[in-house]
Amino acid sequence: MSGKLPVRDRRAERHAATRREILDAAWELVRTDGLASLAMRNLGQRVGMRAQSLYAYFPSKHAIYDAMFADSNRQLLDRLTNLPPSDDPIDRLRRQARRFLDFCIEDPVRYQLLFQRTIPGFEPSAESYAPALDVLDHSRQALRDCGIDESRALDTWTALTAGLAAQQNSNEPGGDRWVRLLDEVIDMFLVRYPPTESRRP
């Protein structure tokens, strides 16, 4: 081995760091003023740049939303895939639902970006949507681990869990009125879609 360190691409590192700074500032603004209120002029002021200079890092305001969407879904996927292990698939399903719900209610603005169409004309790119599909696949697999393979079950599951988050964020942000219903809702789901006996612990 030569012992030489790899050559760093400092320009790329600076570019990535500036993109991260812009995204962090964008989150600060939308959490203060609302998701749809993001303005390039205000964002530029927040990071000490002219609004036009932002386009060197993001070609449009929707591109900023797109990056925020991807980052948020990657964070959610990381939360879901790093649960403590359990031999009980029903327990894993419940804990995954709890982790999902906690993620949704801890940041209502992030929840709006991921699960509600509040930005006119914004559609995530295929690349940014890929982590969202991975999140959905994670839920699908959690149900399959319980022996729940009915095609409608996944739609019902996502409607129930995301619906609780929507109710909590819309009607009592920071509270737990709907969060407290999670176990009851899961119990009802398991009555309608009973796990197969062979897959239960």
C-alpha positions, 0 to 999 in steps of 0.5 A: 500500500502506498499510504496515500490518502484519497484526494478530496473533492473540496468543491463538491464537499462545499457544494454539498454543505451549502445545499445542506445549509439551504435545506436546513434554512428551508425547514426553519422557514416552513416550520415558522411560516407554513409549508406553502409559504417558502419564498426564495427571497426569504430563503436567500436572506436566511443563508446570506445569499441572493435569491438568484444564487440559490439556483446554482444549488437547486434549479427551482423551489420545487427542487428544494421541496423535492430534496426535503421530501426525500430526506424526510422519507429516508429519516422515516425509513431509518426509524422503522428499520432500526427498531429493537428486534422481537420474535413476535410479529404482532409486537413488531407491527405494533411498535412499527405503527407507534414509531410511524405515528411518533414520527408524524406527530413530532413535526406536523409540517414534515407530515404535511410534506410527506402525506398531504398535497399542500403545495400546489403543483408539487410532485416528488421526483421518482428518485425522491419518491423511492424512499417512500416506496421503501417505507410502504414496502416495510409496512407490507412486509410487517403485515406479511410477517403476521400472515396478513396477505390480503391485498386490501389490508395494506391500504386499510393499514396505511389509512388507519395509521396515517389517519390517526396522525392527520387527526392528531396534527389537525385537531390537537397538535402536541396532544395525544387524543388520537395517539392514545387510540393506536392500540385500539385501532390495531386491535380492530384491524387485527379482527378484520384481518386476522393473522394466520395461526401458523405465523403467530408466536 
